[in-house]
Amino acid sequence: MVKTSRTYFCPQCGARRSHPVAGLSSQHVCESCGTTFAVGASAAPDVTAMQIPLQAPRQLLDKYRNAVITAVLALVAAMFLLPLLVDLKKSSRTVAAAQSRGRADMSALHEAGGKFSRIDVYKNRTDQNEDEYRIEVSDMQSGAALSEPQFYRFPWMQNGGEFKNFSDGNLYLQLKEAAVLRFDPGAQQFVDLRPMLAAQFPRELGAGLAKIRFTYRDRPDSFEVTANDGRKYYVYWVAGQILDAEVASEADEQRAAKASQTRKYYRYAQLPRGHSQESSYLLVQYWSKHDSGQPEHLPYFELKPRPDPKEVGRWDRDVGGGYMVSAYALDQGLTRLEVIDATPRFDATVLAENATRLLLAYSATPEQSKGRMLQLLDKQNNQIVWSRDVAQIPLLARERGGVYVRAQGLPSGFFMQGSTLEPGYLMDNQGELVQEFAWR
């Protein structure tokens, strides 16, 4: 009978080569890894031999248990932390983008055919000690950019900027009293008017512009321009005319004397102070001479209670509403007025208006800390359609209690801001919130 050799697998490394231990036939030594293990005499493995392989996985598990636990914990942590890390990365990118833009300086909206463009202006101080303005135009609803950013640089010591709507429906932007730009809705960018002004009025402005800015409310649709030779002019952009500032008042009176039409306006007119040191105002509507297509000048006037006829001053004139004004206001075009609100208001102003609404702001007492009111007036019937204490509007009250509220009139409502540094919100003609904005 031929004796067959038995092959045993090492329980440690699995090798098939082993030899018996001298004097111990039931013990083998693995020739590969040197492990001593027990073997049985029968074809069936020995019980002891079966136990050793079963212990090996436990040894491996004990050996790598900490590594496995660490890996599992790391995976779980990654599942929770990854969204936070992504948000943090996005936030860092947003902050970095905002810092690259500069400081938010002012904003405006442009409405055309029911579509709104939002204009944001950022200002950054350069290494050359200049103020660099970055102008971005985006879709109001989606925030998507509608054009490439525009950049303008000016010496830092000059004044800031301002938006203004003209009666031609266009939005204009003044920067540093050094440039005036007009918004082009087709290109969704601004156009510098300085070359156009020099070309349109070569005799007065051909040598260049030293300074340009919006005029005050008494001269709508115009710029005050100082030429390089030092002469000052009023450029009526919509009317296409230019007036030498030295003779503008005389020209205003001549136009008023020849005018055959009148136009209605609104104003908070000042009352006599009397014993009080605080100025109070009445809301009035008034009519002034103005022919379409001509430069426009709105006369300034203060209200004087109508006295006994025997005490009427020689320079005062009755214009209705129970009040009188100085005669020079009539020379500049004022014809008559009516009082809309007979209650005296303090720090009162017409913030903005559109074709159907007038947005008013005033304090009920001389102390602004006791509350400031906003009202919408219907220009068709002079009735108040909406009224709120600024304290009731958190979007405005958070900026110094609403003392510096500003507004821009739009066809369908008003763009409201607590200050030029606030992102603001859009309000419709009924006083309802349409959309709140945030800096991108």
Solvent accessible surface area in square Angstrom, and as a share of the most:
residue,aa,sasa,rsa
1,M,241,1.07
2,V,129,0.74
3,K,186,0.79
4,T,108,0.63
5,S,107,0.69
6,R,103,0.38
7,T,71,0.41
8,Y,42,0.16
9,F,127,0.53
10,C,4,0.03
11,P,27,0.17
12,Q,105,0.47
13,C,67,0.40
14,G,41,0.40
15,A,24,0.18
16,R,158,0.58
17,R,160,0.58
18,S,27,0.18
19,H,84,0.37
20,P,74,0.46
21,V,43,0.24
22,A,101,0.79
23,G,83,0.80
24,L,98,0.49
25,S,94,0.61
26,S,56,0.36
27,Q,51,0.23
28,H,18,0.08
29,V,38,0.22
30,C,2,0.01
31,E,90,0.41
32,S,68,0.44
33,C,61,0.37
34,G,47,0.45
35,T,40,0.23
36,T,76,0.44
37,F,8,0.03
38,A,9,0.07
39,V,10,0.06
40,G,11,0.11
41,A,113,0.87
42,S,67,0.43
43,A,90,0.70
44,A,61,0.47
45,P,90,0.57
46,D,50,0.26
47,V,104,0.60
48,T,65,0.38
49,A,19,0.15
50,M,103,0.46
51,Q,93,0.41
52,I,55,0.28
53,P,56,0.35
54,L,116,0.58
55,Q,86,0.38
56,A,18,0.14
57,P,79,0.50
58,R,151,0.55
59,Q,103,0.46
60,L,100,0.50
61,L,101,0.50
62,D,83,0.43
63,K,145,0.61
64,Y,112,0.42
65,R,107,0.39
66,N,117,0.60
67,A,63,0.49
68,V,78,0.45
69,I,86,0.44
70,T,88,0.51
71,A,62,0.48
72,V,80,0.46
73,L,115,0.57
74,A,58,0.45
75,L,117,0.58
76,V,64,0.37
77,A,43,0.33
78,A,53,0.41
79,M,131,0.58
80,F,146,0.61
81,L,89,0.44
82,L,109,0.54
83,P,74,0.46
84,L,110,0.55
85,L,105,0.52
86,V,64,0.37
87,D,83,0.43
88,L,112,0.56
89,K,129,0.55
90,K,108,0.46
91,S,56,0.36
92,S,61,0.39
93,R,128,0.47
94,T,71,0.41
95,V,76,0.43
96,A,56,0.43
97,A,42,0.32
98,A,37,0.29
99,Q,131,0.58
100,S,84,0.54
101,R,38,0.14
102,G,15,0.15
103,R,121,0.44
104,A,18,0.14
105,D,17,0.09
106,M,6,0.03
107,S,0,0.00
108,A,1,0.01
109,L,0,0.00
110,H,15,0.07
111,E,26,0.12
112,A,52,0.41
113,G,87,0.83
114,G,53,0.51
115,K,159,0.67
116,F,22,0.09
117,S,8,0.05
118,R,12,0.04
119,I,0,0.00
120,D,3,0.02
121,V,0,0.00
122,Y,6,0.02
123,K,38,0.16
124,N,60,0.31
125,R,127,0.46
126,T,18,0.10
127,D,146,0.76
128,Q,118,0.53
129,N,78,0.40
130,E,49,0.22
131,D,3,0.01
132,E,34,0.15
133,Y,0,0.00
134,R,57,0.21
135,I,2,0.01
136,E,15,0.07
137,V,5,0.03
138,S,2,0.01
139,D,39,0.20
140,M,11,0.05
141,Q,114,0.51
142,S,84,0.54
143,G,29,0.28
144,A,56,0.43
145,A,82,0.63
146,L,72,0.36
147,S,24,0.16
148,E,133,0.60
149,P,42,0.26
150,Q,31,0.14
151,F,104,0.43
152,Y,39,0.15
153,R,121,0.44
154,F,14,0.06
155,P,59,0.37
156,W,103,0.36
157,M,127,0.57
158,Q,75,0.33
159,N,92,0.47
160,G,36,0.34
161,G,27,0.26
162,E,74,0.33
163,F,15,0.06
164,K,58,0.25
165,N,60,0.31
166,F,10,0.04
167,S,88,0.57
168,D,62,0.32
169,G,52,0.50
170,N,38,0.20
171,L,0,0.00
172,Y,0,0.00
173,L,0,0.00
174,Q,15,0.07
175,L,0,0.00
176,K,4,0.02
177,E,20,0.09
178,A,21,0.16
179,A,0,0.00
180,V,0,0.00
181,L,0,0.00
182,R,63,0.23
183,F,1,0.01
184,D,50,0.26
185,P,53,0.33
186,G,74,0.71
187,A,59,0.45
188,Q,34,0.15
189,Q,51,0.23
190,F,8,0.03
191,V,46,0.26
192,D,33,0.17
193,L,0,0.00
194,R,75,0.27
195,P,88,0.55
196,M,70,0.31
197,L,0,0.00
198,A,29,0.22
199,A,80,0.62
200,Q,88,0.39
201,F,19,0.08
202,P,87,0.55
203,R,207,0.76
204,E,25,0.11
205,L,0,0.00
206,G,45,0.43
207,A,82,0.64
208,G,20,0.20
209,L,38,0.19
210,A,61,0.47
211,K,89,0.38
212,I,0,0.00
213,R,65,0.24
214,F,14,0.06
215,T,9,0.05
216,Y,161,0.61
217,R,158,0.58
218,D,52,0.27
219,R,16,0.06
220,P,39,0.24
221,D,23,0.12
222,S,3,0.02
223,F,0,0.00
224,E,19,0.09
225,V,0,0.00
226,T,28,0.16
227,A,1,0.01
228,N,90,0.46
229,D,96,0.50
230,G,54,0.52
231,R,106,0.39
232,K,87,0.37
233,Y,15,0.06
234,Y,36,0.14
235,V,0,0.00
236,Y,3,0.01
237,W,39,0.14
238,V,65,0.38
239,A,30,0.23
240,G,33,0.32
241,Q,60,0.27
242,I,32,0.16
243,L,29,0.14
244,D,31,0.16
245,A,26,0.20
246,E,147,0.66
247,V,79,0.45
248,A,1,0.01
249,S,68,0.44
250,E,104,0.47
251,A,20,0.16
252,D,4,0.02
253,E,75,0.34
254,Q,96,0.42
255,R,49,0.18
256,A,8,0.06
257,A,81,0.63
258,K,169,0.71
259,A,17,0.13
260,S,101,0.65
261,Q,94,0.42
262,T,74,0.43
263,R,101,0.37
264,K,82,0.35
265,Y,29,0.11
266,Y,24,0.09
267,R,46,0.17
268,Y,18,0.07
269,A,1,0.01
270,Q,34,0.15
271,L,21,0.11
272,P,70,0.44
273,R,126,0.46
274,G,66,0.63
275,H,192,0.86
276,S,56,0.36
277,Q,141,0.63
278,E,90,0.40
279,S,21,0.13
280,S,17,0.11
281,Y,49,0.19
282,L,2,0.01
283,L,2,0.01
284,V,0,0.00
285,Q,13,0.06
286,Y,2,0.01
287,W,40,0.14
288,S,1,0.01
289,K,77,0.33
290,H,17,0.07
291,D,35,0.18
292,S,85,0.55
293,G,53,0.51
294,Q,80,0.36
295,P,4,0.02
296,E,17,0.07
297,H,30,0.13
298,L,21,0.10
299,P,0,0.00
300,Y,114,0.43
301,F,3,0.01
302,E,71,0.32
303,L,0,0.00
304,K,70,0.30
305,P,79,0.50
306,R,124,0.45
307,P,49,0.31
308,D,73,0.38
309,P,113,0.71
310,K,191,0.81
311,E,127,0.57
312,V,55,0.31
313,G,34,0.33
314,R,184,0.67
315,W,164,0.58
316,D,29,0.15
317,R,98,0.36
318,D,74,0.38
319,V,6,0.04
320,G,25,0.24
321,G,42,0.40
322,G,34,0.33
323,Y,41,0.16
324,M,10,0.04
325,V,0,0.00
326,S,27,0.17
327,A,16,0.12
328,Y,105,0.40
329,A,0,0.00
330,L,59,0.29
331,D,82,0.42
332,Q,36,0.16
333,G,0,0.00
334,L,4,0.02
335,T,52,0.30
336,R,110,0.40
337,L,3,0.02
338,E,71,0.32
339,V,42,0.24
340,I,43,0.22
341,D,33,0.17
342,A,80,0.62
343,T,67,0.39
344,P,60,0.38
345,R,39,0.14
346,F,38,0.16
347,D,65,0.34
348,A,13,0.10
349,T,41,0.24
350,V,18,0.10
351,L,30,0.15
352,A,14,0.11
353,E,81,0.36
354,N,18,0.09
355,A,86,0.67
356,T,55,0.32
357,R,23,0.08
358,L,0,0.00
359,L,0,0.00
360,L,2,0.01
361,A,1,0.01
362,Y,7,0.03
363,S,1,0.00
364,A,60,0.46
365,T,52,0.30
366,P,66,0.41
367,E,92,0.41
368,Q,64,0.28
369,S,108,0.70
370,K,143,0.61
371,G,21,0.20
372,R,19,0.07
373,M,45,0.20
374,L,0,0.00
375,Q,24,0.11
376,L,0,0.00
377,L,1,0.01
378,D,20,0.11
379,K,36,0.15
380,Q,140,0.62
381,N,86,0.44
382,N,38,0.19
383,Q,109,0.49
384,I,75,0.38
385,V,60,0.34
386,W,20,0.07
387,S,40,0.26
388,R,100,0.36
389,D,38,0.20
390,V,1,0.01
391,A,78,0.61
392,Q,119,0.53
393,I,19,0.10
394,P,98,0.62
395,L,30,0.15
396,L,1,0.00
397,A,25,0.19
398,R,139,0.51
399,E,44,0.20
400,R,171,0.62
401,G,47,0.45
402,G,0,0.00
403,V,56,0.32
404,Y,118,0.45
405,V,15,0.09
406,R,55,0.20
407,A,16,0.12
408,Q,15,0.07
409,G,17,0.16
410,L,6,0.03
411,P,94,0.59
412,S,47,0.31
413,G,0,0.00
414,F,0,0.00
415,F,0,0.00
416,M,0,0.00
417,Q,0,0.00
418,G,0,0.00
419,S,17,0.11
420,T,58,0.34
421,L,87,0.43
422,E,26,0.12
423,P,15,0.10
424,G,7,0.07
425,Y,9,0.03
426,L,4,0.02
427,M,2,0.01
428,D,39,0.20
429,N,27,0.14
430,Q,98,0.44
431,G,12,0.11
432,E,104,0.46
433,L,100,0.50
434,V,79,0.46
435,Q,48,0.21
436,E,92,0.41
437,F,17,0.07
438,A,79,0.61
439,W,78,0.27
440,R,84,0.31
